[in-house]
Amino acid sequence: MSGGVLRVDPVACDGVGACALAAPALVDLDRWGYPLLPRRDLTGAEMPAALAAARACPRRALWLGAATGG
């Protein structure tokens, strides 16, 4: 069962990296500090980390979208 997809608005993101600090098992950073997110539906077990990453973003550039079913 999937819980959703973690998405980022690349225009709003400033590459602060707070999302990766809040959810290190889920969010990696590129060399400039911008998030690299899983390109798949999240599992139910990953949802708390995804919510923590989204809440940690000072620019509100991360959010949870609907699951794609794939």
C-alpha positions in Angstrom: 0.0 0.0 0.0 1.3 3.4 -0.9 0.8 6.7 0.9 1.7 9.3 -1.6 4.6 10.9 -3.5 7.0 13.5 -2.0 7.3 16.4 -4.4 9.4 19.6 -4.6 8.9 22.9 -6.2 12.3 23.6 -7.7 11.6 27.3 -8.1 10.6 27.8 -4.4 13.4 25.5 -3.0 16.5 27.4 -1.8 18.6 24.3 -1.2 18.7 24.8 2.6 18.8 21.0 3.2 16.4 21.0 6.2 14.4 18.3 4.5 17.3 15.9 4.4 18.1 16.6 8.1 14.5 15.8 9.0 14.3 12.6 6.9 17.9 11.4 6.0 16.7 7.9 5.0 14.3 9.4 2.4 15.9 12.6 1.1 19.3 12.9 -0.4 20.9 16.2 -1.4 22.7 17.0 -4.7 26.1 18.8 -4.6 24.3 22.2 -4.4 22.1 21.2 -1.4 18.8 20.6 -3.4 16.7 17.6 -2.5 16.8 14.4 -4.5 13.5 12.6 -3.8 12.3 9.1 -4.4 10.6 8.8 -7.8 8.0 6.3 -6.6 5.0 6.0 -4.3 6.0 6.0 -0.7 5.2 3.2 1.6 3.1 3.7 4.7 6.2 3.3 6.8 7.9 6.2 4.9 5.0 8.6 5.4 6.1 10.0 8.8 9.5 10.8 7.4 8.0 12.4 4.3 5.7 14.6 6.5 8.7 15.6 8.7 10.7 16.6 5.6 7.8 18.7 4.2 7.3 20.4 7.6 11.0 21.1 7.9 11.2 23.1 4.7 11.4 26.8 5.5 10.2 27.7 2.0 7.4 25.2 2.0 8.8 23.8 -1.3 8.0 20.2 -0.4 4.6 18.6 -0.2 2.9 15.2 -0.4 1.0 14.5 -3.6 -1.4 11.8 -4.4 0.0 8.3 -5.0 0.5 7.5 -8.7 -0.4 3.8 -8.2 3.0 2.7 -9.7 
